[in-house]
């Protein structure tokens, strides 16, 4: 049986290695990566799929992230099937 260890601090990639980072650095890197993706046309290439087993709140946040943060309307869910 595999045992998984919960991450207790953010990790960032430097080259091929992961290293411990501050939350500010990790969030800044994530925001910068999303901004770069938007500049490269993520509004047309990014898609979000949510699940009916998730809560309404989780599905709401997922679609809000796709629409506001990424700028994509490509959102689908198994709720409609």
VMD Tcl script that builds the backbone (N, CA, C; Angstrom):
set m [mol new atoms 243]
animate dup $m
set s [atomselect $m all]
$s set {name element resname resid chain x y z} {
  {N N UNK 1 A 0.840 -1.182 0.000}
  {CA C UNK 1 A 0.000 0.000 0.000}
  {C C UNK 1 A 0.888 1.249 0.000}
  {N N UNK 2 A 0.569 2.183 -0.908}
  {CA C UNK 2 A 1.337 3.424 -0.990}
  {C C UNK 2 A 0.904 4.374 0.099}
  {N N UNK 3 A 1.858 5.034 0.676}
  {CA C UNK 3 A 1.575 6.075 1.659}
  {C C UNK 3 A 1.958 7.410 1.053}
  {N N UNK 4 A 1.097 8.367 1.197}
  {CA C UNK 4 A 1.354 9.696 0.681}
  {C C UNK 4 A 1.610 10.645 1.840}
  {N N UNK 5 A 2.489 11.576 1.628}
  {CA C UNK 5 A 2.819 12.567 2.636}
  {C C UNK 5 A 2.223 13.901 2.204}
  {N N UNK 6 A 1.522 14.530 3.096}
  {CA C UNK 6 A 0.926 15.833 2.799}
  {C C UNK 6 A 2.021 16.899 2.764}
  {N N UNK 7 A 1.963 17.736 1.733}
  {CA C UNK 7 A 2.905 18.854 1.657}
  {C C UNK 7 A 2.552 19.866 2.748}
  {N N UNK 8 A 3.541 20.317 3.457}
  {CA C UNK 8 A 3.318 21.290 4.519}
  {C C UNK 8 A 3.827 22.676 4.166}
  {N N UNK 9 A 4.528 22.767 3.043}
  {CA C UNK 9 A 5.036 24.049 2.582}
  {C C UNK 9 A 5.123 23.998 1.062}
  {N N UNK 10 A 5.058 25.147 0.420}
  {CA C UNK 10 A 5.085 25.141 -1.042}
  {C C UNK 10 A 6.460 24.754 -1.579}
  {N N UNK 11 A 6.447 24.114 -2.735}
  {CA C UNK 11 A 7.666 23.766 -3.446}
  {C C UNK 11 A 7.632 24.447 -4.811}
  {N N UNK 12 A 8.772 24.919 -5.266}
  {CA C UNK 12 A 8.883 25.502 -6.600}
  {C C UNK 12 A 9.993 24.786 -7.343}
  {N N UNK 13 A 9.867 24.776 -8.656}
  {CA C UNK 13 A 10.855 24.086 -9.480}
  {C C UNK 13 A 11.945 25.056 -9.907}
  {N N UNK 14 A 13.173 24.655 -9.663}
  {CA C UNK 14 A 14.351 25.352 -10.166}
  {C C UNK 14 A 15.116 24.356 -11.014}
  {N N UNK 15 A 15.016 24.502 -12.326}
  {CA C UNK 15 A 15.628 23.523 -13.217}
  {C C UNK 15 A 14.904 22.189 -13.092}
  {N N UNK 16 A 15.615 21.160 -12.728}
  {CA C UNK 16 A 15.015 19.833 -12.572}
  {C C UNK 16 A 14.660 19.513 -11.127}
  {N N UNK 17 A 14.997 20.398 -10.218}
  {CA C UNK 17 A 14.810 20.108 -8.793}
  {C C UNK 17 A 13.688 20.959 -8.201}
  {N N UNK 18 A 13.074 20.421 -7.154}
  {CA C UNK 18 A 12.102 21.175 -6.375}
  {C C UNK 18 A 12.789 21.678 -5.118}
  {N N UNK 19 A 12.395 22.900 -4.721}
  {CA C UNK 19 A 12.946 23.437 -3.481}
  {C C UNK 19 A 11.828 24.111 -2.701}
  {N N UNK 20 A 12.035 24.203 -1.401}
  {CA C UNK 20 A 11.065 24.855 -0.529}
  {C C UNK 20 A 11.059 26.352 -0.834}
  {N N UNK 21 A 9.858 26.926 -0.847}
  {CA C UNK 21 A 9.706 28.359 -1.115}
  {C C UNK 21 A 8.744 28.959 -0.105}
  {N N UNK 22 A 8.718 30.261 -0.065}
  {CA C UNK 22 A 7.718 30.941 0.758}
  {C C UNK 22 A 6.385 30.924 0.017}
  {N N UNK 23 A 5.318 31.151 0.753}
  {CA C UNK 23 A 4.007 31.215 0.107}
  {C C UNK 23 A 3.953 32.377 -0.872}
  {N N UNK 24 A 4.542 33.494 -0.510}
  {CA C UNK 24 A 4.542 34.655 -1.410}
  {C C UNK 24 A 5.228 34.331 -2.732}
  {N N UNK 25 A 6.385 33.670 -2.669}
  {CA C UNK 25 A 7.089 33.317 -3.901}
  {C C UNK 25 A 6.275 32.336 -4.739}
  {N N UNK 26 A 5.707 31.325 -4.091}
  {CA C UNK 26 A 4.932 30.324 -4.829}
  {C C UNK 26 A 3.708 30.952 -5.486}
  {N N UNK 27 A 2.998 31.813 -4.776}
  {CA C UNK 27 A 1.814 32.460 -5.345}
  {C C UNK 27 A 2.193 33.437 -6.451}
  {N N UNK 28 A 3.305 34.153 -6.278}
  {CA C UNK 28 A 3.779 35.057 -7.342}
  {C C UNK 28 A 4.116 34.274 -8.609}
  {N N UNK 29 A 4.760 33.126 -8.448}
  {CA C UNK 29 A 5.089 32.297 -9.616}
  {C C UNK 29 A 3.828 31.779 -10.296}
  {N N UNK 30 A 2.855 31.355 -9.513}
  {CA C UNK 30 A 1.602 30.860 -10.094}
  {C C UNK 30 A 0.879 31.973 -10.846}
  {N N UNK 31 A 0.813 33.156 -10.244}
  {CA C UNK 31 A 0.149 34.290 -10.900}
  {C C UNK 31 A 0.874 34.669 -12.193}
  {N N UNK 32 A 2.198 34.642 -12.163}
  {CA C UNK 32 A 2.970 34.976 -13.364}
  {C C UNK 32 A 2.740 33.946 -14.463}
  {N N UNK 33 A 2.643 32.674 -14.099}
  {CA C UNK 33 A 2.401 31.622 -15.093}
  {C C UNK 33 A 1.010 31.757 -15.710}
  {N N UNK 34 A 0.019 32.114 -14.914}
  {CA C UNK 34 A -1.334 32.325 -15.446}
  {C C UNK 34 A -1.333 33.532 -16.380}
  {N N UNK 35 A -0.639 34.593 -16.006}
  {CA C UNK 35 A -0.559 35.788 -16.867}
  {C C UNK 35 A 0.112 35.454 -18.196}
  {N N UNK 36 A 1.198 34.655 -18.159}
  {CA C UNK 36 A 1.858 34.250 -19.409}
  {C C UNK 36 A 0.924 33.405 -20.267}
  {N N UNK 37 A 0.174 32.517 -19.642}
  {CA C UNK 37 A -0.762 31.679 -20.392}
  {C C UNK 37 A -1.836 32.536 -21.064}
  {N N UNK 38 A -2.336 33.550 -20.355}
  {CA C UNK 38 A -3.330 34.447 -20.946}
  {C C UNK 38 A -2.767 35.173 -22.152}
  {N N UNK 39 A -1.507 35.608 -22.065}
  {CA C UNK 39 A -0.867 36.311 -23.188}
  {C C UNK 39 A -0.708 35.402 -24.396}
  {N N UNK 40 A -0.589 34.112 -24.160}
  {CA C UNK 40 A -0.401 33.138 -25.244}
  {C C UNK 40 A -1.718 32.568 -25.762}
  {N N UNK 41 A -2.835 33.117 -25.315}
  {CA C UNK 41 A -4.117 32.699 -25.858}
  {C C UNK 41 A -4.841 31.638 -25.058}
  {N N UNK 42 A -4.673 31.647 -23.755}
  {CA C UNK 42 A -5.333 30.636 -22.921}
  {C C UNK 42 A -6.855 30.743 -22.983}
  {N N UNK 43 A -7.362 31.911 -23.370}
  {CA C UNK 43 A -8.817 32.043 -23.479}
  {C C UNK 43 A -9.388 31.097 -24.530}
  {N N UNK 44 A -8.556 30.659 -25.465}
  {CA C UNK 44 A -9.003 29.721 -26.498}
  {C C UNK 44 A -8.457 28.310 -26.287}
  {N N UNK 45 A -7.377 28.180 -25.527}
  {CA C UNK 45 A -6.741 26.863 -25.401}
  {C C UNK 45 A -6.960 26.205 -24.045}
  {N N UNK 46 A -7.485 26.927 -23.076}
  {CA C UNK 46 A -7.684 26.397 -21.730}
  {C C UNK 46 A -9.121 25.931 -21.571}
  {N N UNK 47 A -9.310 24.822 -20.903}
  {CA C UNK 47 A -10.651 24.332 -20.608}
  {C C UNK 47 A -10.726 23.820 -19.190}
  {N N UNK 48 A -11.909 23.897 -18.614}
  {CA C UNK 48 A -12.133 23.439 -17.244}
  {C C UNK 48 A -13.287 22.450 -17.268}
  {N N UNK 49 A -13.096 21.318 -16.605}
  {CA C UNK 49 A -14.163 20.333 -16.475}
  {C C UNK 49 A -14.381 20.091 -14.999}
  {N N UNK 50 A -15.618 20.215 -14.558}
  {CA C UNK 50 A -15.923 20.000 -13.146}
  {C C UNK 50 A -16.788 18.759 -12.989}
  {N N UNK 51 A -17.003 18.375 -11.754}
  {CA C UNK 51 A -17.678 17.109 -11.472}
  {C C UNK 51 A -18.896 17.328 -10.582}
  {N N UNK 52 A -19.940 16.569 -10.831}
  {CA C UNK 52 A -21.151 16.696 -10.029}
  {C C UNK 52 A -20.953 16.182 -8.607}
  {N N UNK 53 A -19.907 15.415 -8.364}
  {CA C UNK 53 A -19.645 14.931 -7.007}
  {C C UNK 53 A -18.993 16.003 -6.134}
  {N N UNK 54 A -18.504 17.067 -6.753}
  {CA C UNK 54 A -17.959 18.187 -5.994}
  {C C UNK 54 A -19.117 19.039 -5.478}
  {N N UNK 55 A -18.842 19.845 -4.492}
  {CA C UNK 55 A -19.887 20.716 -3.961}
  {C C UNK 55 A -20.179 21.847 -4.944}
  {N N UNK 56 A -21.325 22.469 -4.776}
  {CA C UNK 56 A -21.665 23.629 -5.613}
  {C C UNK 56 A -20.624 24.722 -5.456}
  {N N UNK 57 A -20.122 24.882 -4.237}
  {CA C UNK 57 A -19.129 25.918 -3.979}
  {C C UNK 57 A -17.832 25.640 -4.743}
  {N N UNK 58 A -17.384 24.391 -4.753}
  {CA C UNK 58 A -16.159 24.035 -5.473}
  {C C UNK 58 A -16.355 24.246 -6.973}
  {N N UNK 59 A -17.502 23.823 -7.510}
  {CA C UNK 59 A -17.779 24.030 -8.930}
  {C C UNK 59 A -17.870 25.513 -9.267}
  {N N UNK 60 A -18.435 26.307 -8.379}
  {CA C UNK 60 A -18.527 27.752 -8.605}
  {C C UNK 60 A -17.132 28.363 -8.668}
  {N N UNK 61 A -16.272 28.009 -7.730}
  {CA C UNK 61 A -14.916 28.562 -7.709}
  {C C UNK 61 A -14.145 28.125 -8.951}
  {N N UNK 62 A -14.337 26.889 -9.390}
  {CA C UNK 62 A -13.640 26.402 -10.583}
  {C C UNK 62 A -14.047 27.210 -11.812}
  {N N UNK 63 A -15.355 27.422 -12.001}
  {CA C UNK 63 A -15.788 28.175 -13.175}
  {C C UNK 63 A -15.396 29.635 -13.055}
  {N N UNK 64 A -15.399 30.175 -11.841}
  {CA C UNK 64 A -14.991 31.561 -11.650}
  {C C UNK 64 A -13.506 31.729 -11.977}
  {N N UNK 65 A -12.681 30.758 -11.567}
  {CA C UNK 65 A -11.257 30.792 -11.889}
  {C C UNK 65 A -11.050 30.781 -13.398}
  {N N UNK 66 A -11.750 29.876 -14.086}
  {CA C UNK 66 A -11.589 29.773 -15.537}
  {C C UNK 66 A -12.002 31.063 -16.224}
  {N N UNK 67 A -13.102 31.648 -15.798}
  {CA C UNK 67 A -13.610 32.853 -16.463}
  {C C UNK 67 A -12.818 34.112 -16.106}
  {N N UNK 68 A -12.523 34.304 -14.827}
  {CA C UNK 68 A -11.911 35.557 -14.380}
  {C C UNK 68 A -10.388 35.501 -14.457}
  {N N UNK 69 A -9.785 34.471 -13.886}
  {CA C UNK 69 A -8.322 34.413 -13.829}
  {C C UNK 69 A -7.713 34.093 -15.194}
  {N N UNK 70 A -8.309 33.110 -15.895}
  {CA C UNK 70 A -7.732 32.669 -17.168}
  {C C UNK 70 A -8.383 33.372 -18.351}
  {N N UNK 71 A -9.628 33.789 -18.217}
  {CA C UNK 71 A -10.323 34.465 -19.303}
  {C C UNK 71 A -10.956 33.510 -20.297}
  {N N UNK 72 A -11.230 32.284 -19.858}
  {CA C UNK 72 A -11.794 31.271 -20.752}
  {C C UNK 72 A -13.243 30.968 -20.392}
  {N N UNK 73 A -14.063 30.821 -21.402}
  {CA C UNK 73 A -15.444 30.374 -21.196}
  {C C UNK 73 A -15.592 28.886 -21.493}
  {N N UNK 74 A -14.473 28.203 -21.680}
  {CA C UNK 74 A -14.502 26.768 -21.988}
  {C C UNK 74 A -14.642 25.968 -20.706}
  {N N UNK 75 A -15.881 25.871 -20.232}
  {CA C UNK 75 A -16.174 25.201 -18.971}
  {C C UNK 75 A -17.271 24.181 -19.230}
  {N N UNK 76 A -17.069 22.979 -18.727}
  {CA C UNK 76 A -18.079 21.937 -18.886}
  {C C UNK 76 A -18.166 21.163 -17.577}
  {N N UNK 77 A -19.222 20.379 -17.480}
  {CA C UNK 77 A -19.442 19.613 -16.264}
  {C C UNK 77 A -20.245 18.368 -16.582}
  {N N UNK 78 A -20.036 17.335 -15.813}
  {CA C UNK 78 A -20.828 16.130 -16.005}
  {C C UNK 78 A -22.246 16.329 -15.455}
  {N N UNK 79 A -22.535 17.476 -14.855}
  {CA C UNK 79 A -23.869 17.765 -14.349}
  {C C UNK 79 A -24.916 17.796 -15.468}
  {N N UNK 80 A -24.523 18.159 -16.647}
  {CA C UNK 80 A -25.491 18.325 -17.734}
  {C C UNK 80 A -25.778 17.036 -18.479}
  {N N UNK 81 A -25.059 15.950 -18.182}
  {CA C UNK 81 A -25.288 14.692 -18.911}
  {C C UNK 81 A -26.294 13.821 -18.229}
}
mol reanalyze $m
mol bondsrecalc $m
mol representation Tube
mol addrep $m
